[in-house]
Amino acid sequence: MKLGSALLEIMSKKVSAVADEMALTLKRTSRSTFVKEAGDFGVGVADLNGRIFAWPSDSTVSGVSSIFYPIEGLVDAISDLEPGDVIGTNDAYTSQGLATHLSDYHLVRPIFHDDRIVAYGWCFCHFCDVGGRVPGSVSPTNLEIFQEGLRVPPIKLVRRGALNEDFITIFTANSRTPDLNMGDFKALLAALRTGEQKVERLIARHGVETFMACQEELQAYSEAKARDVLRALPDGVYEFWDYVDDDMVTRIPFRIRLKVTIRDGTVHIDLTGTDPQVPGSLNYPSMGQLRSGFTRRLVTFICTGDKTIPFNAGIFRPFSVTNPPGHVLHAEYPDAISSRVDTTRRLNDVMNGILLKAVPDRMAAPAGGASVTLVLSEHDPRGGQQIVNVLQSMRGGMGAFRGNDGVDARDVSYVNMKNQRLETIEGQSGVIIRDYDVHADSGGPGQWRGGVGQMMTVEARRDGSTLIIQGMDRIRFPGWGVFGGRPAAPFRIVLNKGRPEEKELSRLDRLDLNAGDTVTIMMPGGSGYGDPFERDPEAVMDDLRLGFVTRAGAKRDFGVVATNKGLNRQATEKFRTTRVRQNVRAEFDFGSEREAWERVFDDATLLELNRQLMTLPRSQRFDKRHWIFEQVVPDMPAAGMGRVAAAIGDPDEARARLADAMAKVFGNSTESPAHSR
Amino acid sequence: MGKRQSQRCRIGIDVGGTFTDFVLAEMESGALTRFKEASVPSDPSRSVENGLPVLVERAGVRPDDVELIVHGTTLLVNAIIQRRGAKVALVVSKGNRGILEIARANLAHTQDFTLRKEEPLVPRDLIFETSARTLTDGTVIDRPAEGETAAIAGRIRDTGIEAVSVQLLNSYLHPEMESEVAEELRDHLDGIPVTESAYIWPELGEFERALISIMNAYVQPIMESYLDGLTQRIRKVGIDAPIYITASNGGTVGIETARQRPIDTVLSGPASGVVAAMRVAAVSKHTDIITVDMGGTSCDVSVVQGGEPSFTTQSHVGDLPLNLPVLDVSAIGAGGGSIVWVDPQGVLKIGPQSAGADPGPVCYGRGGNQPTITDCYLLIGYIHPDHFLGGRMQLDSVAAQTALEEVAERAAIDGENRAVKAAAAALSVATAIMAAELQKGVARRGEDPSDFTLMAFGGAGPTHANLLVEEAGLTSFIVPPASSTFCALGAILADVKRDYVRSQHILLDECDAAENALLEIFGGIQEEAAAWIKQEGDLLGQPQFTATLEMRYAGQAFDLQVPLPDELRTHPQPAAITELFHRIHERQYGFRDLDSATEVMTERLRVTGRITPVTLSGVEKRAAPEPATTRRVFNDGSFLLAPVFLRRDLGEGATIAGPAIVEQEDSTTWILPGWSARVDQIGNMLVAANGKVG
């Protein structure tokens, strides 16, 4: 340690305070909800290699908690940096994946001292609308990047302090919300100025040598701390996979599969077995590299294990990746990418499973696995013009861990933004919120129960309203139980619940409503941990009293018999002992739908299918894959609209259809799936 | 007590966990008498009964000379934090039973798999739904069915509830339905208090409004029985003066208001300290100050600008949000009890764990074995083992030395004096953390810290002030004469204050309607506020009103505060108000948006009843103090010999050049080389970097 044990800590706090002040400037000077309320922005200071060494200390300031941003993707693209320059981009494909969809503009300002660059100030925020096919620019059914808005490859936005006015002209002409965008653009520039000033203050106080030295030392320090935590993971190779219900264009589920090798506190992530890119915008632009979308659960694991670790890119040094082209986590130009978050959310659950395998006692079960934003578009009854408001952002529950239930009706495992108050919603939109409560029985049953999700019922009061729904998932395949825990309830969306015309819906992009229609959203709960029949009956009675489980649920899920007088101990004991033990899965309980699916599409077969698909030209891959699945399950129901087992029919016949279809596509040279690899 | 003229005086009392502080101010001379009495946590007003006679005796006044008693207590905040309040039921609109579970859907941390959420003040099974439902525009879409409310009352009675809070959606605009339900509940719940959310605080936001009214109900029984006991004991001592209670907004309220609205007093503790600091600094002509109250477990910071304290509507009581306007006091980093430790990578760390007062620092000799900031002060020489708390507590330097040796070992600090070096290193870390937090606190307001003077109080504030000021880029600080009884002093320097709110949405481009709406709102609140002030007592002058609007451009998702000049409050002209808003927006964001309509979202009014100010008495002139002794102090890598002055020897005009130490009964001030102190006419010691005018 060159700086010494006190100076390193001092610099750690001070560089993070620089980032804090950048965040404060951004938040104070922005005018958009994305920044001010949702905190969908990031700020930091990066070293000469583009690695962030300064990050805000308060994780609740910014809703963004991943810091492995490849800033070099922007810096490398422009060689003649001068004092007062600001460079920027929103395009993943020309910035090595720094920006991960067009809504996010990343800006970098070189910080000079004595005529040389000593660091890079960096920030980004999510802009309300950057053009494209749909208002807000984000839609899972966008089919290529050109439908998602204006692409801006790395360029100089400010040259020696002078704003590039031509850029501004194009930028504002290509948005539905030019004023808000300009406000946020200026706020980003102001944050970068703050960063530069605070770095100057730091150099004046501690000297440029100390400032330069701390950049590497702080990352080395965080790396050492991260590895100390990761050494709790036993060496070995761990494999796990999970599914996104479908790609929103077809009804075929797609799979995220990780093979993780842990050795002495290092983690290697192999994405090779993951399913191919999808036609919609659920592709993640990792550009073949290690990206923060892969490591969120690992980072949280590290920070849970060492609450004093300085948050910087050193945390990522123990990680490495094998990331070949072709799969959904490696989008390629011109794939649409705006909804990539929904895919990395599932990847988080996969990593969650791997950590559970490695350290069952130290890892929580996964959270609800869906995070939904509801936007209402309606016509102003006075002027008739279209008004668009975010109605609500909805959360599932969090996963249980050994010794504790999961958090109910809140989930900060991906974002930590506040909800909309009902009185605000009703004041600005023509709706009545009939229900906004916990979703009983949605938490994964377990000795320690998964947190229940939220539920909400919205009633439209005006004809011709449209509800835009982002982030739905876990309708078909619910969150899986852990070590005897049962699956959580799936996501549900129901039109006119409790009325004769009640209708269960599937994953959808938008929903038209007339006055009087109600939509009920039921969020999935977090997963349970341990055998629910081992749960303390008194804890189940508490859940019943508080309404987290129903009386029927108490019996069905926990084997607890409650009467009007309270707990019936005798009946409970009897009921619990008569249960068929085979129902209890030793490690993970994935639920009947996934079990039915995997009776046909088992791991080995899917790996082989993907291997074969990857040999095809990219242009054919999707159509061939789609065709094969159509042959095997011609009547695949939309997620939540029917049972997979029924659609598949006899699994053996389905497997025969699959072998047949693969043979037709790839020729007879196909090895038997069982003996592949 | 000899026969003499009546001496009008006021008494401020602050009951803390360890000590109850008393300050008596004589109105004519401005003389202050201070006294500390041990608190009795099991019977919190007992220390008042024990201490008052001694205080009065010391000051040489008679009980009937006392014209006013102002009292502050941490009883309520602790009751909420420790969940020791009343058993409260909540009645909500149908479908809203999840209100406390969902809250605002966020948590205090994100990077932690083991996190839990706060325990709700009302468990969900004590939350009852009523069909009563009103929309934003006042339309009633559903009413309780015949017998429905009676049935709810029956269930409430069966569960042994002590208080009920009613919170219906949109009641902030249309309180009628909420009142109707509450009234019927009262009819059925003989004697159980029923609180209406819109009556306590009619602001938009069902969760925050519910929480305010629940907290009010939750602490009300505790407050009532406490105030009963307090009044009785004060009367027993022979003092007949009116009793006021300090409030979270830096004001005070009469005892009757405190009974009805205990929620207004919950965060009064730190607020009183800020009021005292602000008033004392103002006498010394300092209006832009940062107050730093550093005690054993925490360090509270607040910004005063232009002689006005800063307020926030986003504070917390423990883990629960509080959206009432309160003085903006934030906790930064370390207190004297913060633990110094070394992580497995050999890096020196401070806190967040604290040894508190018990077991306390290692040098207290009460069983604490982890070194703290206070142990560092001792080893470095800022404080003396024989002079702590005026010599009432002997400190153990050897034990502190041993503990810090171990820190040095782990942090790879070696050579001669390595324990002292470790102590200095630890203080440099603590100082850096505090300075960074302080700079952030000022930056949050868009200001620059170097424009401020720091006001240091609390046991450790004066000791750490110079280090902090130097690191944070300030050029001066003030140490008041007796800083540890500051909250008690602040109590008698505060005016009576109360805040009012309405959340009526007003479109300013609809001129006539807007003008009428504002007239009606402010007229209504003002009348209510004036009536309230009238019943708060005879000591108060004419009520003063300050109005603020929270405004936005139509379609914007956040508000800007627009302070309203008196003439616009009494004669609201929408065009002039819009212009004010444009100007404030322009100052903040660099432009005005002339295409957008402007809207008022929230209307606020504060009423102040001024009490005759206490004139703080001057100190004698005594310009050339002699040091009482000298002491070895470790500074910048080596020991130097610093003169030690006694604060009581310093009169007006006294100047001291650093390095120097000034000891007073409740704290010790360290003055760095290159800095000098000067004492002003009321005894404030102003310390500034040489060559800088403070």
Boltz contact constraints between the chains, C-beta under 6 A:
constraints:
  - contact:
      token1: [A, 5]
      token2: [B, 346]
      max_distance: 6.0
  - contact:
      token1: [A, 5]
      token2: [B, 347]
      max_distance: 6.0
  - contact:
      token1: [A, 5]
      token2: [B, 348]
      max_distance: 6.0
  - contact:
      token1: [A, 5]
      token2: [B, 411]
      max_distance: 6.0
  - contact:
      token1: [A, 6]
      token2: [B, 348]
      max_distance: 6.0
  - contact:
      token1: [A, 6]
      token2: [B, 425]
      max_distance: 6.0
  - contact:
      token1: [A, 6]
      token2: [B, 428]
      max_distance: 6.0
  - contact:
      token1: [A, 6]
      token2: [B, 429]
      max_distance: 6.0
  - contact:
      token1: [A, 8]
      token2: [B, 347]
      max_distance: 6.0
  - contact:
      token1: [A, 9]
      token2: [B, 347]
      max_distance: 6.0
  - contact:
      token1: [A, 9]
      token2: [B, 348]
      max_distance: 6.0
  - contact:
      token1: [A, 9]
      token2: [B, 429]
      max_distance: 6.0
  - contact:
      token1: [A, 10]
      token2: [B, 429]
      max_distance: 6.0
  - contact:
      token1: [A, 10]
      token2: [B, 432]
      max_distance: 6.0
  - contact:
      token1: [A, 13]
      token2: [B, 432]
      max_distance: 6.0
  - contact:
      token1: [A, 13]
      token2: [B, 433]
      max_distance: 6.0
  - contact:
      token1: [A, 13]
      token2: [B, 436]
      max_distance: 6.0
  - contact:
      token1: [A, 14]
      token2: [B, 436]
      max_distance: 6.0
  - contact:
      token1: [A, 17]
      token2: [B, 436]
      max_distance: 6.0
  - contact:
      token1: [A, 20]
      token2: [B, 440]
      max_distance: 6.0
  - contact:
      token1: [A, 21]
      token2: [B, 443]
      max_distance: 6.0
  - contact:
      token1: [A, 24]
      token2: [B, 443]
      max_distance: 6.0
  - contact:
      token1: [A, 24]
      token2: [B, 444]
      max_distance: 6.0
  - contact:
      token1: [A, 33]
      token2: [B, 557]
      max_distance: 6.0
  - contact:
      token1: [A, 36]
      token2: [B, 558]
      max_distance: 6.0
  - contact:
      token1: [A, 59]
      token2: [B, 110]
      max_distance: 6.0
  - contact:
      token1: [A, 59]
      token2: [B, 111]
      max_distance: 6.0
  - contact:
      token1: [A, 65]
      token2: [B, 110]
      max_distance: 6.0
  - contact:
      token1: [A, 224]
      token2: [B, 345]
      max_distance: 6.0
  - contact:
      token1: [A, 300]
      token2: [B, 111]
      max_distance: 6.0
  - contact:
      token1: [A, 303]
      token2: [B, 111]
      max_distance: 6.0
  - contact:
      token1: [A, 304]
      token2: [B, 112]
      max_distance: 6.0
  - contact:
      token1: [A, 304]
      token2: [B, 113]
      max_distance: 6.0
  - contact:
      token1: [A, 364]
      token2: [B, 113]
      max_distance: 6.0
  - contact:
      token1: [A, 395]
      token2: [B, 105]
      max_distance: 6.0
  - contact:
      token1: [A, 407]
      token2: [B, 117]
      max_distance: 6.0
  - contact:
      token1: [A, 408]
      token2: [B, 101]
      max_distance: 6.0
  - contact:
      token1: [A, 409]
      token2: [B, 101]
      max_distance: 6.0
  - contact:
      token1: [A, 409]
      token2: [B, 102]
      max_distance: 6.0
  - contact:
      token1: [A, 410]
      token2: [B, 105]
      max_distance: 6.0
  - contact:
      token1: [A, 410]
      token2: [B, 107]
      max_distance: 6.0
  - contact:
      token1: [A, 412]
      token2: [B, 107]
      max_distance: 6.0
  - contact:
      token1: [A, 412]
      token2: [B, 110]
      max_distance: 6.0
  - contact:
      token1: [A, 416]
      token2: [B, 106]
      max_distance: 6.0
  - contact:
      token1: [A, 416]
      token2: [B, 110]
      max_distance: 6.0
  - contact:
      token1: [A, 418]
      token2: [B, 104]
      max_distance: 6.0
  - contact:
      token1: [A, 418]
      token2: [B, 106]
      max_distance: 6.0
  - contact:
      token1: [A, 419]
      token2: [B, 104]
      max_distance: 6.0
  - contact:
      token1: [A, 419]
      token2: [B, 105]
      max_distance: 6.0
  - contact:
      token1: [A, 421]
      token2: [B, 205]
      max_distance: 6.0
  - contact:
      token1: [A, 422]
      token2: [B, 206]
      max_distance: 6.0
  - contact:
      token1: [A, 423]
      token2: [B, 170]
      max_distance: 6.0
  - contact:
      token1: [A, 423]
      token2: [B, 204]
      max_distance: 6.0
  - contact:
      token1: [A, 423]
      token2: [B, 206]
      max_distance: 6.0
  - contact:
      token1: [A, 426]
      token2: [B, 136]
      max_distance: 6.0
  - contact:
      token1: [A, 427]
      token2: [B, 136]
      max_distance: 6.0
  - contact:
      token1: [A, 434]
      token2: [B, 95]
      max_distance: 6.0
  - contact:
      token1: [A, 435]
      token2: [B, 95]
      max_distance: 6.0
  - contact:
      token1: [A, 437]
      token2: [B, 97]
      max_distance: 6.0
  - contact:
      token1: [A, 437]
      token2: [B, 98]
      max_distance: 6.0
  - contact:
      token1: [A, 438]
      token2: [B, 98]
      max_distance: 6.0
  - contact:
      token1: [A, 438]
      token2: [B, 101]
      max_distance: 6.0
  - contact:
      token1: [A, 454]
      token2: [B, 102]
      max_distance: 6.0
  - contact:
      token1: [A, 545]
      token2: [B, 125]
      max_distance: 6.0
  - contact:
      token1: [A, 546]
      token2: [B, 124]
      max_distance: 6.0
  - contact:
      token1: [A, 546]
      token2: [B, 125]
      max_distance: 6.0
  - contact:
      token1: [A, 547]
      token2: [B, 124]
      max_distance: 6.0
